[in-house]
Amino acid sequence: MACLAWHDKQAPDSKFRPFFKRIEAESGDGRNFVKKAVNWSLRQIGKRNLKLNKLAIISAKRIAELDSKAARWLAADAIKELTSQAIQSRLNDMK
């Protein structure tokens, strides 16, 4: 998911929307590499454009409500990056 978001610049948003369900489902997995991969995927998708950014932030907020330390870490990290001034400025410049 993260590699597709990073490398395939021509991929339509519709290709990424189904990933949010899977990301949310796996966000409670506390294994280090799984946690980091899920986090990376959510952040990369959310940095593609404003529409996906908003969907990724919504997804991260749902993840934050889960009863899992891994999920709360993932959500906090993703929200911090996706709502940062740098990312928001870059996405707004892409309009």
Secondary structure as GFF3:
##gff-version 3
##sequence-region A 1 95
A	DSSP	alpha_helix	2	7	.	.	.	ID=ss1
A	DSSP	three_ten_helix	13	15	.	.	.	ID=ss2
A	DSSP	alpha_helix	17	26	.	.	.	ID=ss3
A	DSSP	alpha_helix	32	46	.	.	.	ID=ss4
A	DSSP	alpha_helix	50	64	.	.	.	ID=ss5
A	DSSP	alpha_helix	69	82	.	.	.	ID=ss6
A	DSSP	alpha_helix	85	93	.	.	.	ID=ss7
###
